[in-house]
Amino acid sequence: MPGTTPRELGLLADCESCFGLCCVALPFSASADFAVDKAAGQPCHNLRDDFRCGIHAQLRQRGFPGCTVFDCFGAGQKVSQVTFGGTSWRQAPATASQMYAVFPVMRQLHELLWYVAEALTLEATRPIHDELRRLLEETGRLTEESADVLATLDVGAHLDTVNTLLLRTSELVRAGREGREHRGADLIGAKLKGADLRAANLRGAYLIGADLRGADLRLADLIGADLRGADLSGADLTDAIFLTQAQLNAAAGDAATRLPVSLTRPAHWAQAPSASGGTRTPAGSGRPRTPGAPRRRPRRR
């Protein structure tokens, strides 16, 4: 039985062991998130020969806040060191295109592992722990497949299987509580200061720029919720489920924001809220498909 913590599962990004894949494989467009256009497969001009970012300490000041909120869930080092055995795209240019294709697939699998592992830590999910463990093992096995298999893997089909159990997890955690139903809701810029959102279903909700100051989000399901630029100052997210570090990094908050113990208060929260707070999204393609994740255009579900 594999470990179940993010560290044991290799879900914490280790940029020192990666070939700068997020800086090469993914495209981005000039916007509030990125200062320039970059095509998929084209190395960012800030990427150095040692695969480090030349402006890492000044990304926000230099117009690249989107880079500061991206999280590969450890997929970068897995593809670099395991799938391709430590041989970089610079050392073996012929493998580059396949490596770039495998990276987003691995990222989705690692994000699924993150959610399933979290579900296993919840007391309310004991009735489905056996199913969750089987799914954790199955997903883990997929991440060990060869580059040829991963490049053609139908991640969507596996995601649907995982999502069934993640939905069940959400139902078990929020059972008996009359949380608000906001799945996929358009709450862009919503005035939700001090709102009671305990046990709310906010899966895939658009909360871009929403005022959530002092809101109570305990036990809320936040999988795939778009929190870019949302103000979480003083909000209580201590028991929120399926909240990721990337979502927090994309939002604004302060010292009074209460967080789950597994997540870290973003350093930029001590500064003025970012005008963007955006996430690194492949240009023209929307986000990777994850359970409850929002699409590029708001739509109700």
Secondary structure, 3 states (H helix, E strand, C coil): CCCCCCCCCCCCCCHHHCCCHHHCCCCECCCCCCCCCECCCCCCCCECCCCCECCHHHCCCCCCHHHHCCCCCCHHHHHHHHHCCCCCCCCCHHHHHHHHHHHHHHHHHHHHHHHHHHHHCCHHHHHHHHHHHHHHHHHHHHHCCCHHHHHCCCHHHHHHHHHHHHHHHHHHHHCCCCCCECCCCECCCCECCCCECCCCECCCCECCCCECCCCECCCCECCCCECCCCECCCCECCCCECCCHHHHHHCECCCCCECCCCCCCCHHHHCCCCCCCCCCCCCCCCCCCCCCCCCCCCCCC
